[in-house]
Amino acid sequence: MLKSIGILLIAAIILWIEVPPLLEKKLKKELLVFAILLAIAVGISITLGFGKSIPTPLDLLTFVFKPLNDVIALLLK
């Protein structure tokens, strides 16, 4: 729990530093992208802080292409 509070405090500091210049320059799209990426990063960091594992993109590719690989292997035999 303490780790997640620390991560949220760091995210708040990052927001406090980065958001005002974006608002002054009226960079709404950049602010939206920044907020989305920060939210993803905070979510992943909190998940890792609780000791959970996060699947890698390679796991998704393996899940998608493994059946295809098996079918091709059967056809080539």
PyMOL commands that set and color helices and strands:
alter all, ss='L'
color gray80, all
select helices_A, chain A and resi 2-24+28-49+57-76
alter helices_A, ss='H'
color red, helices_A
deselect
rebuild
show_as cartoon
